[in-house]
Amino acid sequence: MEELIENISSVIGKLYLSVENKGYDILMKISDISEDLFLQNPLNIIYNDTYRTYINLFIKVIIFSFFISYFLKLLLYLYSENGIENLYYFIVKVIIVLILSSNSYYICQKAVYFNFLFTDTISRALENIANVEINYNYIKEEKYSLQEIIAFDDKTNVEGIIDVIICFFVINMIIFLCIRYVVVILSILISPFSFLMLLSKETKRIFFIWFKCFLCSLLIQVVNKILLFIIIVSKDNKEMFSAILIGILFAMYKINRSFLYAKDK
């Protein structure tokens, strides 16, 4: 039994060393999304004239089909007097949707830019208060503080338990942020079609699902900065720091998971 425990501890130790060497660097690279995203694959294709031509053509086809559908309803209205939206309202709505869809990539690019600017502003303000750079490396540096609240007997591998907690957190955060990275890219690529969903009452809900998903995926980086700040400023309270550290790690895990699976209600 003791040999099995030692083997498990050895595996955990190696896993933690691997996470410690590479995991935090990966978190640092993918934690914040900036405008540089548009210069990398696959989003750099949106600057391709041929690609944009096809997208604009598709938008015009959809708009034209809605015009045809509306005028058919208008003809039926003359005979059946079924309810139909006002012509002027329909034209204004189509013009607005056409503008939004045609400029969706620009809108998304500016949304990413202002979100990164907002994140950077918040981060700098918090760093001035804490007098330390706010990043995930701080968790690695303070992992031994967790031992203060774990009161096991001498036979228990406290360091191994701490390694498991940290490994679980780092690995899950890498998974969440990688999925978030993909979600942001996909949200940007389908943005022209998402704005087109505003043309119909039946499809409008799809737009709001897309908007919520895109917005949540961007704002999570601000939330993570604030949670890391709470960990840093709590260090002075030695009696409560370890409890706060574990609590914030768990809260960050739950919040990132909830943001990742955010759904329209």
C-alpha positions as CSV (number, residue, x, y, z in Angstrom):
1,M,0.0,0.0,0.0
2,E,2.8,2.4,0.9
3,E,4.5,1.5,-2.4
4,L,1.4,2.4,-4.3
5,I,1.0,5.7,-2.5
6,E,4.7,6.5,-3.3
7,N,4.1,5.6,-7.0
8,I,1.1,7.8,-7.1
9,S,2.9,10.6,-5.4
10,S,5.7,10.3,-7.9
11,V,3.4,10.5,-10.9
12,I,1.6,13.5,-9.3
13,G,5.0,15.2,-8.7
14,K,6.1,14.7,-12.3
15,L,2.7,16.0,-13.6
16,Y,3.0,19.0,-11.4
17,L,6.6,19.7,-12.6
18,S,5.4,19.5,-16.2
19,V,2.5,21.9,-15.4
20,E,4.9,24.2,-13.5
21,N,7.4,24.4,-16.4
22,K,4.9,24.9,-19.3
23,G,1.4,25.4,-17.9
24,Y,1.8,28.9,-16.5
25,D,3.5,30.1,-19.7
26,I,0.6,28.8,-21.8
27,L,-1.9,30.5,-19.4
28,M,0.1,33.8,-19.9
29,K,-0.1,33.5,-23.7
30,I,-3.8,32.7,-24.0
31,S,-5.2,34.7,-21.0
32,D,-5.7,37.9,-22.9
33,I,-7.1,38.3,-26.5
34,S,-6.0,41.3,-28.5
35,E,-6.3,42.7,-32.0
36,D,-3.3,40.5,-33.0
37,L,-5.8,37.7,-33.3
38,F,-7.0,39.1,-36.6
39,L,-3.5,38.8,-38.1
40,Q,-3.2,35.1,-37.4
41,N,-4.8,32.0,-38.9
42,P,-7.7,31.6,-39.5
43,L,-8.9,35.2,-39.0
44,N,-6.4,36.7,-41.5
45,I,-8.7,35.3,-44.3
46,I,-11.2,38.1,-43.6
47,Y,-8.7,40.5,-45.1
48,N,-8.8,38.5,-48.3
49,D,-10.7,40.4,-51.0
50,T,-12.1,37.2,-52.6
51,Y,-13.4,35.9,-49.2
52,R,-15.1,39.2,-48.4
53,T,-16.6,39.3,-51.9
54,Y,-18.3,36.0,-51.3
55,I,-19.5,37.0,-47.9
56,N,-21.0,40.3,-49.2
57,L,-22.6,38.4,-52.1
58,F,-24.2,36.0,-49.6
59,I,-25.4,38.9,-47.5
60,K,-27.0,40.6,-50.5
61,V,-28.7,37.3,-51.5
62,I,-30.2,36.8,-48.1
63,I,-31.4,40.5,-48.0
64,F,-32.9,40.2,-51.4
65,S,-34.7,37.0,-50.4
66,F,-36.2,38.7,-47.4
67,F,-37.4,41.5,-49.7
68,I,-39.1,39.0,-51.9
69,S,-40.6,37.2,-48.9
70,Y,-41.9,40.6,-47.5
71,F,-43.6,41.6,-50.8
72,L,-45.2,38.2,-51.1
73,K,-46.7,38.7,-47.6
74,L,-47.7,42.2,-48.6
75,L,-49.6,40.8,-51.6
76,L,-51.3,38.3,-49.4
77,Y,-52.2,41.0,-46.9
78,L,-54.2,42.8,-49.6
79,Y,-56.5,39.8,-49.8
80,S,-56.4,38.2,-46.4
81,E,-55.6,41.2,-44.2
82,N,-53.2,39.2,-42.1
83,G,-50.9,41.1,-39.9
84,I,-47.7,42.4,-41.5
85,E,-45.0,44.8,-40.2
86,N,-44.9,48.4,-41.5
87,L,-43.2,48.9,-44.8
88,Y,-41.0,51.8,-43.6
89,Y,-40.0,49.9,-40.5
90,F,-39.1,46.9,-42.6
91,I,-36.9,49.0,-45.0
92,V,-35.1,50.7,-42.1
93,K,-34.5,47.4,-40.4
94,V,-33.1,45.9,-43.6
95,I,-30.8,48.8,-44.1
96,I,-29.5,48.6,-40.5
97,V,-29.0,44.8,-40.8
98,L,-27.2,45.2,-44.1
99,I,-24.8,47.8,-42.6
100,L,-24.1,45.6,-39.6
101,S,-23.6,42.4,-41.6
102,S,-21.3,44.1,-44.2
103,N,-19.2,45.6,-41.4
104,S,-19.4,42.8,-38.9
105,Y,-15.7,41.9,-38.9
106,Y,-14.8,45.6,-38.3
107,I,-17.3,45.7,-35.4
108,C,-15.9,42.5,-33.9
109,Q,-12.4,43.8,-34.3
110,K,-13.2,47.0,-32.5
111,A,-15.0,45.0,-29.8
112,V,-11.9,42.9,-29.2
113,Y,-9.7,46.0,-29.2
114,F,-11.8,47.9,-26.7
115,N,-12.2,44.8,-24.5
116,F,-8.4,44.4,-24.5
117,L,-8.0,48.2,-23.8
118,F,-10.5,47.9,-20.9
119,T,-8.7,44.8,-19.5
120,D,-5.3,46.6,-19.8
121,T,-6.7,49.7,-18.0
122,I,-8.2,47.6,-15.2
123,S,-5.0,45.5,-14.9
124,R,-2.7,48.6,-14.7
125,A,-5.0,50.2,-12.1
126,L,-5.0,47.0,-10.0
127,E,-1.2,46.6,-10.4
128,N,-0.7,50.2,-9.1
129,I,-2.7,49.3,-6.0
130,A,-1.0,45.9,-5.4
131,N,2.5,47.1,-6.5
132,V,3.0,43.7,-8.3
133,E,2.3,42.4,-11.8
134,I,-1.0,40.5,-12.0
135,N,-0.5,37.2,-13.7
136,Y,-0.9,33.4,-13.1
137,N,2.7,33.1,-12.0
138,Y,1.7,34.5,-8.6
139,I,-0.3,31.3,-7.9
140,K,2.8,29.2,-8.5
141,E,4.9,31.4,-6.2
142,E,2.3,31.2,-3.4
143,K,1.3,27.5,-3.6
144,Y,3.1,26.6,-0.4
145,S,0.8,28.9,1.5
146,L,-1.9,26.3,1.1
147,Q,-0.2,24.1,3.7
148,E,-1.4,26.5,6.4
149,I,-5.0,25.3,6.3
150,I,-4.3,21.6,5.6
151,A,-4.0,19.9,9.1
152,F,-3.3,16.2,8.3
153,D,-1.1,13.8,10.2
154,D,2.6,13.4,9.3
155,K,1.9,10.4,7.1
156,T,-0.2,12.4,4.7
157,N,1.6,13.8,1.6
158,V,0.4,17.4,2.0
159,E,2.7,18.6,-0.8
160,G,1.2,16.0,-3.1
161,I,-2.4,17.1,-2.2
162,I,-1.4,20.7,-3.0
163,D,0.2,19.7,-6.3
164,V,-3.1,18.0,-7.2
165,I,-5.1,21.1,-6.5
166,I,-2.8,23.3,-8.5
167,C,-2.5,20.9,-11.4
168,F,-6.3,20.5,-11.5
169,F,-6.7,24.3,-11.6
170,V,-4.0,25.0,-14.2
171,I,-5.0,22.2,-16.5
172,N,-8.7,23.2,-16.4
173,M,-7.9,26.8,-16.9
174,I,-5.8,26.0,-20.0
175,I,-8.7,23.9,-21.4
176,F,-11.3,26.7,-20.6
177,L,-9.1,29.4,-22.1
178,C,-8.3,27.4,-25.2
179,I,-12.0,26.7,-25.8
180,R,-12.7,30.4,-25.2
181,Y,-10.0,31.2,-27.8
182,V,-11.7,29.0,-30.4
183,V,-15.2,30.3,-29.5
184,V,-14.1,33.9,-30.1
185,I,-12.6,33.0,-33.5
186,L,-15.8,31.1,-34.5
187,S,-18.0,33.9,-33.3
188,I,-16.1,36.4,-35.4
189,L,-16.2,34.2,-38.5
190,I,-19.9,33.7,-38.3
191,S,-20.7,37.3,-37.3
192,P,-22.1,38.4,-40.7
193,F,-24.6,35.5,-40.5
194,S,-25.4,36.3,-36.9
195,F,-26.4,39.9,-37.7
196,L,-28.6,38.6,-40.5
197,M,-30.6,36.7,-38.0
198,L,-32.0,40.1,-36.9
199,L,-34.1,40.2,-40.0
200,S,-36.7,37.8,-38.7
201,K,-38.5,37.5,-35.4
202,E,-38.1,33.7,-35.7
203,T,-34.3,33.9,-35.9
204,K,-33.7,37.0,-33.7
205,R,-33.0,34.7,-30.7
206,I,-30.0,33.2,-32.5
207,F,-28.4,36.6,-32.7
208,F,-28.8,37.2,-29.0
209,I,-27.3,33.7,-28.3
210,W,-24.3,34.6,-30.5
211,F,-24.0,38.1,-28.9
212,K,-24.1,36.7,-25.3
213,C,-21.5,34.0,-26.2
214,F,-19.1,36.5,-27.9
215,L,-19.5,39.1,-25.1
216,C,-19.0,36.6,-22.3
217,S,-15.9,35.1,-24.0
218,L,-14.3,38.5,-24.1
219,L,-15.2,39.8,-20.7
220,I,-14.0,36.7,-18.8
221,Q,-10.4,38.0,-19.1
222,V,-11.3,41.1,-17.1
223,V,-13.0,38.9,-14.4
224,N,-9.9,36.7,-14.1
225,K,-7.7,39.8,-13.6
226,I,-9.9,40.9,-10.8
227,L,-9.8,37.5,-9.1
228,L,-6.1,37.3,-9.4
229,F,-5.9,40.8,-7.8
230,I,-8.0,39.6,-4.8
231,I,-5.5,36.8,-4.3
232,I,-2.6,39.2,-4.3
233,V,-4.0,41.8,-2.0
234,S,-5.1,39.1,0.5
235,K,-1.5,38.0,1.1
236,D,-1.2,40.5,4.0
237,N,-3.9,38.7,5.9
238,K,-1.8,35.6,6.8
239,E,-4.5,34.0,8.8
240,M,-7.0,34.0,6.0
241,F,-4.8,34.1,2.9
242,S,-4.7,30.3,2.3
243,A,-8.5,30.0,2.6
244,I,-8.9,33.0,0.2
245,L,-6.4,31.5,-2.2
246,I,-8.3,28.1,-2.4
247,G,-11.6,29.9,-2.5
248,I,-10.6,32.2,-5.4
249,L,-9.1,29.3,-7.4
250,F,-12.3,27.4,-7.0
251,A,-14.3,30.6,-7.9
252,M,-12.2,31.2,-11.0
253,Y,-12.7,27.6,-12.1
254,K,-16.5,27.8,-11.6
255,I,-16.8,31.3,-13.2
256,N,-14.8,30.3,-16.3
257,R,-16.8,27.2,-16.6
258,S,-20.1,29.0,-16.3
259,F,-18.9,31.7,-18.8
260,L,-17.8,28.9,-21.2
261,Y,-21.3,27.3,-21.1
262,A,-23.2,30.5,-21.0
263,K,-26.6,30.0,-22.6
264,D,-29.5,32.2,-23.5
265,K,-32.4,31.8,-21.0
